[in-house]
Structures are given as structure tokens and as C-alpha cells.
């Protein structure tokens, strides 16, 4: 496939807005969804600011609001394929004159780019918020901001590093639901969701001490303070990502059940 064509596929997937059928069935307008989002955001910011003013907010723990990112990554991958069936566009998508492998990889890359964009936006907004706290509340200093940003980079680097595999697993789950392997879908859901739960139960091993200990005097100046095995595992997950995507493409090519 020509590289320009592949870029166009990725661009198309990146701009996709989700299932229009699901949106048409919803009685809640976009304006209401925005209002709900703003209400939740204002509540979170207001609560954090209140505790900060009372010197009872450990800044690094703010990053715990992003603990749901791995689940979001999984469902972004899942919905990338699922929306083709929800919108009844799977026929058009699958009959495009390109290998199924390229179609799958275009969806995967588009989702990964969305995740990177989301991570950068969240990091900038949250860092700016903490900077404002340090400039307006005497309990916090620029050292607190540095500690907060380093803790965020360490955590978000894990999300970005393992998101390729998580996206691929989401794509595989959705693909299997539309293949002859559909009967094993419940098993996959149990395995994947249980795996995420085990990861969250091991928070004390994943996060450095400064992210789970309270007290505003705790600072973090260590970049990527994880054991050396973690980068190796991350690299292996990228290899496994390729295998999972190729298997998903194989299912769409040979095992599709319409």
C-alpha cells in the first residue's frame, strides 16, 4: 500500500466520531453531555483546591484521577472496530481494496495517536493547575510543581508504553465478536478485565513511594524509577502487539462471521 493512502486511512480513523446510531438513539444532546462534563470538572477542581488551601492535598496524588486511563485505552481500541458494525459500514470498510492487515493497523495507529494527544493535553492542563496552586498558595513551591510533573511523566509513560498492546487487545476483542470465535468472547472479557484488576491491586509495586505516601514534603526527582525489567517487558509487549494485530487481521480475512 502506498504510504500516502495509509496516512489517509489513519487520518480518516483519527477523525471518526464514534457510532452515529448510538448517538441518534440517545435522548441526551451534546450540550447536556458538555454540561455534565463541566460540572464534574468543576467539582474535582473545587474539591482539590479546597484541600490545597487547607494544606491537606498531596499534589502527586492528583494523578490518581487518571487511573482509569488503561480502561479507556482498551475501549477506544474495542470501539474502533465495533463502530463499523454499529454504523453498518463494515461492508464498505472490509471491501476497500487494501489488505485487512493495513485496515487494522490504520485503526490501531489512529487510536494510539488519539491517546498521545489526550495524554499531552491532560499533562499540560494538570501541570498548569498545580503551577497556579504553587503561585497562589504558600504551602506549595516550584519544587512541588517539579515533583508533580516528574511523577506524571513517570506514570503517563507507562500508559503510553503499554497502550499499544492494550489497544490491540481491544481491537482483538471486538474482532472476535464478529468472527467464528465469538463463543470465546465472554472468556476474553473475564481474562482482560481480571488482568486490569490485578494490575490495580498491585499499585504499591507500580507507583513509586512518593505517589502513594502523603505529605507535601515528599518530592520526586527520579525519572522512571522502575526496575530494569519493566522496559524489557514493555518492549516485549510491542512485539506481542504486532502478533495480536496480525491475528485480528487474519480473523477478518479468513474467519469472519457476518
C-alpha positions in Angstrom: 0.0 0.0 0.0 1.2 3.5 -0.8 2.3 5.5 2.3 0.0 8.4 1.3 -3.0 6.0 1.2 -2.2 4.6 4.6 -1.9 8.2 6.0 -5.3 8.9 4.6 -6.7 5.8 6.3 -5.2 6.8 9.6 -6.4 10.4 9.2 -9.9 9.1 8.5 -9.9 6.9 11.6 -8.4 9.7 13.7 -11.4 11.9 12.8 -14.0 9.3 13.4 -16.6 10.4 16.0 -17.9 7.0 17.1 -21.2 5.3 16.5 -23.8 7.7 14.9 -26.5 5.1 15.5 -25.8 5.1 19.3 -25.8 8.9 19.3 -29.1 9.0 17.4 -30.7 6.7 20.0 -29.5 8.8 22.9 -32.0 11.4 24.1 -29.2 13.4 25.7 -27.9 16.2 23.5 -24.3 17.1 23.1 -24.9 20.2 25.1 -26.1 18.2 28.1 -23.0 16.0 27.9 -20.8 19.0 27.9 -22.7 20.4 30.9 -22.2 17.1 32.8 -18.5 17.1 31.9 -18.1 20.7 33.1 -20.0 20.0 36.3 -17.8 17.0 37.1 -14.6 19.0 36.2 -15.6 22.0 38.4 -16.4 19.6 41.3 -13.0 17.9 41.0 -11.1 21.2 40.7 -13.1 22.8 43.5 -12.5 19.8 45.9 -8.8 19.7 45.1 -8.5 23.5 45.6 -10.3 23.3 48.9 -7.9 20.7 50.3 -5.0 22.6 48.9 -6.0 25.7 50.7 -6.2 23.8 53.9 -2.8 22.2 53.3 -4.2 18.7 53.2 -3.6 17.9 49.5 -0.6 15.9 48.5 -0.1 17.1 44.9 1.3 13.9 43.4 -1.9 12.0 44.4 -3.8 14.2 41.9 -2.5 11.8 39.2 -4.7 9.1 40.7 -7.7 10.7 38.8 -6.0 9.2 35.6 -6.0 5.7 37.0 -8.9 4.8 34.6 -6.8 5.6 31.5 -5.9 1.9 30.8 -9.6 1.0 30.7 -10.3 4.0 28.4 -7.4 2.8 26.1 -8.9 -0.7 25.9 -12.4 0.6 25.0 -11.0 3.0 22.4 -9.4 0.0 20.7 -12.6 -2.0 21.1 -14.9 0.7 19.6 -12.5 1.4 16.7 -13.8 -1.9 15.1 -17.1 -2.1 16.8 -18.4 1.1 15.4 -18.1 -0.4 11.8 -20.8 -2.9 12.8 -22.9 -0.4 14.8 -22.9 2.0 11.8 -23.5 -0.8 9.2 -20.3 0.4 7.5 -18.4 -2.9 7.9 -19.2 -3.9 4.4 -17.8 -0.8 2.9 -14.8 -1.0 5.2 -14.0 -4.6 4.5 -14.4 -4.3 0.8 -11.9 -1.5 0.5 -9.1 -2.5 -2.0 -6.5 -2.8 0.8 -5.2 -5.7 2.8 -7.1 -6.3 6.1 -3.8 -6.0 7.9 -3.5 -2.4 6.7 -7.0 -1.6 7.7 -6.4 -2.9 11.2 -3.1 -1.2 11.6 -4.6 2.1 10.4 -7.3 1.9 13.2 -4.6 0.9 15.8 -2.3 3.8 14.8 -5.2 6.3 14.8 -6.2 5.3 18.3 -2.6 5.4 19.6 -2.3 9.0 18.2 -5.5 9.9 20.0 -4.1 8.6 23.2 -0.9 10.5 22.8 -2.9 13.7 22.2 -5.0 13.0 25.2 -2.0 12.3 27.4 -0.3 15.6 26.4 -3.4 17.6 26.9 -4.1 16.1 30.4 -0.4 16.6 31.4 -0.4 20.3 30.3 -3.7 21.1 31.9 -2.9 19.4 35.2 0.6 20.8 35.4 -0.8 24.3 34.7 -3.3 23.8 37.5 -0.6 22.8 40.0 1.6 25.7 38.9 -1.3 28.1 39.7 -1.6 26.5 43.1 2.1 26.9 43.8 1.9 30.6 42.8 -1.2 31.4 44.9 -1.0 29.1 48.0 2.1 29.5 50.2 2.1 25.8 51.2 3.4 24.8 47.8 6.5 25.8 45.9 8.0 25.4 42.5 9.7 22.3 43.8 6.2 20.8 44.3 5.5 21.6 40.7 8.7 19.8 39.5 7.8 16.8 41.7 4.3 16.7 40.3 5.4 16.9 36.7 8.0 14.2 37.1 5.5 11.9 38.9 3.1 12.5 36.0 5.7 11.8 33.3 6.7 8.5 35.1 3.0 7.3 35.3 1.9 8.5 31.9 5.0 7.0 30.3 3.7 3.6 31.5 0.3 4.3 30.0 1.8 5.4 26.7 4.3 2.5 26.7 1.8 -0.3 27.3 -1.1 1.3 25.4 -0.1 -0.3 22.0 -0.8 -3.7 23.5 -4.0 -2.6 25.3 -5.3 -1.1 22.1 -4.5 -4.3 20.2 -6.3 -6.4 22.8 -9.4 -4.1 22.5 -9.3 -4.5 18.7 -8.9 -8.3 19.0 -11.9 -8.5 21.4 -14.1 -6.6 19.0 -12.9 -8.6 16.0 -13.5 -11.9 17.8 -17.1 -10.9 18.5 -17.7 -10.7 14.7 -15.8 -13.9 13.9 -16.4 -17.6 14.2 -14.6 -17.4 17.5 -17.5 -15.4 19.0 -18.2 -18.1 21.7 -14.9 -17.4 23.5 -15.7 -13.6 23.8 -17.0 -13.9 27.4 -13.8 -15.7 28.4 -11.7 -12.9 26.9 -13.7 -10.3 28.8 -13.1 -12.1 32.0 -9.4 -12.6 31.3 -8.7 -9.0 30.3 -10.8 -7.3 33.0 -9.3 -9.6 35.6 -5.9 -8.7 34.3 -6.6 -5.0 34.7 -7.9 -5.6 38.2 -4.7 -7.4 39.2 -2.6 -4.5 37.9 -4.6 -2.0 40.0 -4.3 -4.3 43.1 -0.5 -4.0 42.6 -0.5 -0.2 42.8 2.2 -0.2 45.5 4.5 -2.0 43.2 3.7 0.0 40.1 3.8 3.5 41.6 6.9 4.9 43.3 6.6 5.6 47.0 6.2 9.3 46.5 2.9 8.7 44.7 1.3 6.7 47.5 2.7 8.4 50.5 1.0 11.5 51.9 2.7 14.7 53.0 3.6 17.8 51.0 7.3 17.4 51.8 7.7 14.4 49.6 9.4 15.4 46.3 10.2 13.3 43.3 13.3 13.9 41.2 13.8 10.4 39.8 13.0 9.8 36.2 11.4 6.5 35.5 12.1 5.0 38.9 11.1 1.5 37.9 13.1 -1.8 37.8 15.1 -2.5 34.7 12.8 -5.4 33.9 10.0 -3.0 33.1 11.4 -1.6 29.8 12.2 -5.2 28.7 8.6 -6.2 29.4 7.4 -3.1 27.6 9.5 -4.0 24.5 8.1 -7.5 24.6 4.6 -6.1 24.7 5.3 -4.2 21.5 6.2 -7.4 19.8 3.1 -9.1 21.2 1.1 -6.1 19.8 2.2 -6.9 16.3 1.2 -10.6 16.8 -2.2 -9.6 18.1 -2.9 -7.2 15.3 -1.8 -9.8 12.7 -4.1 -12.3 14.3 -7.0 -9.8 14.2 -6.4 -9.2 10.5 -6.4 -13.0 9.9 -9.8 -13.3 11.6 -11.2 -10.6 9.4 -9.7 -12.3 6.4 -10.5 -15.9 7.0 -12.8 -16.3 10.0 -15.4 -13.5 9.6 -18.9 -14.4 10.6 -21.5 -12.0 9.2 
